[in-house]
Amino acid sequence: MFKKVQISNYKSILDLNMQLGDFTLLIGANGCGKSNILEAITLAAAASTQKLDYEYFANRGMRVVQPKLMFPAFPDVETEEINIKLWKSDESIVQFALHYESEAKPPRWENKSNLTLAPIKIVAKNGKEKITDAEFNFLLYSAIKNFKPSKSTLSISAEDIEKIRKGLVFSIGKSDLNSFLIYSLEETKLRAADNDNRIFPLGRNGEGLFAYLKVLAQREDGKNIIDEIKENLQVLDWFKDMTIPENQLSNEFLINLKDYYMSESIKDFNQKSTNEGFLYLLFYLTLIISDETPSFFAIDNIDSAFNPKMCREVTKHMIQLARKHHKQIIATTHNPAVLDGLNLYEDGIVLNVVRRTIDGDTRVSRVKPKEELNIPLSEAWMKGYIGGLPDNF
């Protein structure tokens, strides 16, 4: 779990520090830099996996632009390095210093930071007090081999080496950051009953949802996931049931739905004819409940396709499920109703207002709970009490 991010020299961001929680919501005027914050974290994820290429950027939700446009374009600001640093709950840090090497053949982005790998994770080794040199060397070799760093260096402190020798071993594996991406759903991609998906199990625009549900329905552990998804779909007053047909062909990916208000004789009510809000909710529930999806991700415009009152309830459900399934979410919204699903007195709930200064650079401030406010957060936002609104009209 990440608790803080610092970003320097990325697009409209000169120097930004932002608190992160289990559920972090970003609000602000159009063009204030919310998406730039999400993209910077995506860029860090690319660096952590040694995939600093434009195909990876696009598949993970970044807007692909010329390298020079990824740096600040403010007058009198010159820099050739993008810096991103994240702090985890255990106080470990990952940081990246990114340069565009235009003279390289081919030209490419490179990470110049010496902290290129996920932090070392210390885990107990069956209560053993000591390990032999041979065991130590084998563990070290296995960890490096499994991580497969391309041009990275592995730094281990003397303190960590001593812990390893005393019977605590480290493992370097897939960190929370490695699989970070920005989900931005599109109805046409969601509704498609195919398996055209570049990222397993769920694509960032909604691809692969029904193919993945079909896979889950065929697995013993997957049936529990589907049952939990159906339980949470009850927030929709019309939803009665969802089944995945067992007699589908290999290239068929359909779900059958039951509507409380619809005749039982209707047998072909599926994702092709249901409403957009259901599809969005089904995707989000699958994303959060499954243990095969990223543990750290962003959702751009989380309010899309939902009625204002539904926005509030969906937000509450997502926070509850994220905590249960150990997921960390950053979301953006332009709908005030989403704020009413937050309880700012709860640990791990962070509401950040994104704005641009008089000079144009992006800044963030956290909204703290105020008992004297005594009005819903949605109303406080619309009345201008917490910021995040355009001020030029």
HUGI-V420522 format. One record per backbone hydrogen bond with DSSP energy under -0.5 kcal/mol. CO is the residue of the C=O (numbers start at 0). NH is the residue of the N-H. Records with the same first field share a line. If there is no record, write none. Layout:
# HUGI-V420522
CO: NH / NH
This chain:
# HUGI-V420522
0: 88
2: 19
3: 86
4: 17
5: 84
6: 15
7: 82
8: 10
9: 12
11: 13 / 361
12: 9
13: 8
15: 6
17: 4
21: 328
22: 349
23: 330
24: 351
25: 332
26: 353
28: 31
32: 36
33: 37
34: 38
35: 39
36: 40
37: 41
38: 42
39: 43
40: 44
41: 45
42: 46
43: 47
44: 48
45: 48 / 50
46: 49
50: 52
51: 108
52: 56
53: 57
54: 58
55: 59
56: 60 / 61
57: 60
59: 181
61: 63
62: 64
65: 68
66: 69
67: 70
69: 10
73: 76
75: 77
80: 82
81: 97
82: 7
83: 95
84: 5
85: 93
86: 2 / 3
87: 90
91: 87
93: 85
95: 83
96: 111
97: 81
98: 100 / 109
99: 101
100: 103 / 107
103: 105
107: 100
109: 98 / 111
113: 115
114: 94
119: 121
120: 122 / 170
122: 168
123: 125
124: 127
131: 135
132: 136
133: 137
134: 138
135: 139
136: 140
137: 141
138: 142
139: 143
140: 144
141: 145
142: 146
143: 147 / 148
152: 154
153: 155
156: 160
157: 161
158: 162
159: 163
160: 164
161: 165
162: 167
163: 166
164: 130
166: 124 / 168
168: 122
170: 120 / 172
172: 174
174: 178
176: 179
180: 182 / 297
182: 299
185: 189
186: 190
187: 191
191: 193
194: 196
197: 199
202: 205
203: 183
204: 185
205: 208
206: 202
207: 211
208: 212
209: 213
210: 214
211: 215
212: 216
213: 217
214: 217
215: 218
218: 222
219: 222 / 223
220: 224
221: 225
222: 226
223: 227
224: 228
225: 229
226: 230
227: 231
228: 232
230: 233
231: 234
232: 235
234: 236
235: 238
237: 259
240: 257
242: 244 / 255
244: 247
248: 251
254: 270
255: 242
257: 239 / 240
258: 261
262: 265
264: 266
267: 269
268: 256
269: 272 / 273
274: 278
275: 279
276: 280
277: 281
278: 282
279: 283
280: 284
281: 285
282: 286
283: 287
284: 288
285: 289
294: 327
296: 329
297: 182
298: 331
300: 303
302: 305
306: 310
307: 311
308: 312
309: 313
310: 314
311: 315
312: 316
313: 317
314: 318
315: 319
316: 320
317: 321
318: 322
319: 323
320: 324
321: 326
322: 325
327: 296
328: 23
329: 298
330: 25
331: 301
333: 335
334: 337
335: 338 / 339
336: 339
337: 340
338: 341
341: 343
342: 345
345: 348
347: 21 / 22 / 349
349: 24 / 351
350: 366
351: 26 / 353
352: 364
354: 362
356: 359
360: 356
362: 354
364: 352
365: 367
369: 372 / 373
375: 379
376: 380
377: 381
378: 382
379: 384 / 385
380: 383
